[in-house]
Amino acid sequence: MDLSNISDESLMLAYARGDIASFDILYQRHKDALYRYVVRQVSDLDLAHDLYQEIWSRVIKAADSYSQDAKWATWAYRIAHNLVVDHYRSLKPVSVEVDIESTSFSPDRVHEQNVLSEQLNFCLSKLPAVQREVFILSQETDLTLKMVSQVVNSSHEAVKTRLRYARSGLQACLERFGLYMSKGLSDSGIHS
């Protein structure tokens, strides 16, 4: 049976009934985006790895009680959000690390990307945590703004406002470095 076209919700229900292949597909579909979300929220790679493992552990433990009240991705990102919030409640915040992969290995290109990464990291770190989280979720995931509002437990309007302020703050900060947000960065990944 080809499971690649089955919804995440159906895969989770199948996994709850014991179908391990369904979990494998869910994991493959969401592992990278969930990991990037956690890394950008906590910036410490070791801690991010630990939280990431805990997310999947909680998904596995909650399989029997999963219901299709919300999309699977919303449910999983809510687990991730709660873990990040719990982390910040127990420790003081750390800076955000942005990983921009190099497509060119020339020393000049690597240096430019390192400088850009540092500038973006700096600008992201200056955003309030609620704005940074909404911006990252909107850029790194396929979640709609309505789904993001469910993840962060805020109204749809509050999420739209946070995203608008995040974009504005990032743009103002990047302009101080002589950089300007491209239309793709400011609008991509945003689904109302």
Long-range contacts (C-beta under 8 A, 24 or more apart in sequence): 7-72, 8-71, 8-72, 8-73, 9-68, 9-71, 9-72, 11-72, 12-63, 12-66, 12-72, 13-66, 13-68, 15-63, 16-63, 16-64, 16-66, 23-60, 23-63, 26-59, 26-72, 27-56, 30-73, 30-76, 33-140, 33-141, 33-142, 34-76, 34-77, 34-80, 36-99, 36-140, 37-77, 37-80, 37-136, 37-137, 37-140, 37-141, 38-80, 38-83, 38-84, 39-97, 39-99, 40-96, 40-97, 40-98, 40-124, 40-132, 40-136, 40-140, 41-84, 41-96, 41-132, 41-133, 41-136, 42-84, 42-87, 42-94, 43-94, 43-95, 43-96, 43-97, 44-94, 44-97, 45-97, 47-87, 47-94, 51-80, 51-83, 51-84, 51-87, 54-83, 55-79, 55-80, 55-83, 58-83, 70-147, 70-150, 71-147, 73-141, 73-142, 73-143, 73-147, 74-143, 74-147, 74-150, 74-151, 77-137, 77-141, 77-143, 77-147, 77-151, 78-150, 78-151, 78-153, 80-151, 81-133, 81-151, 81-152, 81-153, 84-133, 88-129, 93-129, 95-121, 95-125, 96-121, 96-124, 96-125, 96-132, 97-121, 98-124, 116-179, 119-174, 119-177, 119-179, 120-174, 122-173, 123-169, 123-170, 123-173, 123-174, 123-177, 124-170, 126-169, 126-173, 127-166, 127-169, 127-170, 130-154, 130-162, 131-162, 131-163, 131-165, 131-166, 131-169, 132-166, 134-159, 134-162, 134-163, 134-166, 135-162, 135-163, 135-166, 135-167, 135-170, 138-163, 138-189, 138-190, 138-191, 139-185, 139-188, 139-189, 140-189, 141-189, 142-189, 142-191, 143-191, 144-191, 144-192, 145-190, 145-191, 145-192, 146-192, 160-192, 163-190
